[in-house]
Amino acid sequence: MTMPDWQERVIIERHQLNEKVTKLGTFLDSAVVRGIVPHDLALLRVQHNAMSTYLAVLDERIALFDGITEG
């Protein structure tokens, strides 16, 4: 059984978001952040948290795909 287009798009979106979350997390753990203005750094951390939450939502949606039927 093939996956509906919208499910494929969700999986692609999740993959792309995961790459961004990983890269931002790596950046935030690097020494480079010491040179960032504190307010900007705080906003980057908020952004990382929001993206991580969004990623978790996509993971939950994908986990439900098996129970979804089209029609």
Protein Blocks (a to p, Z undefined) as FASTA:
>chain_A
ZZdfklmmmmmmmmmmmmmmmmmmmmmmpmklmmpcfklmmmmmmmmmmmmmmmmmmmmm
mmmmmmpccZZ
